Amino acid sequence: MAAVNQTLRHRVINIYKELLFLGREYPLGYEYYRTRLHKAFASQQHVTDEEQIRKGIERAEFVKKEIEALYYLKRYRALRQRYDKV
């Protein structure tokens, strides 16, 4: 049981680090993003049920994909604006 908890702990820490890394280019600034992310993770620190932790990891993965999609869209719009001026 302790090995499963350690594995989940590592997954939570890794997704937190990945989300922090994605926050570098956040439109409202990195500091705003970091404090909001920290609050979101800290509010769930009391959760000990493995199923609830897995659901939280899935939600964090979804948020990560959404942020990545927003960045790709921003990049696409910038490139399109730059090169569509014909």
NORUR-V738416 format. One record per pair of residues at least 12 apart in sequence whose C-alpha atoms are under 8 Angstrom apart, sorted by the first residue. I is the first residue (numbers start at 1). GAP is how many residues later the second one is. If there is no record, write none. Layout:
# NORUR-V738416
[[I GAP] [I GAP]]
This chain:
# NORUR-V738416
[[5 45] [8 42] [8 45] [8 46] [11 46] [12 45] [15 42] [15 45] [15 46] [16 25] [18 46] [19 18] [19 45] [20 14] [20 17] [22 42] [22 45] [22 46]]
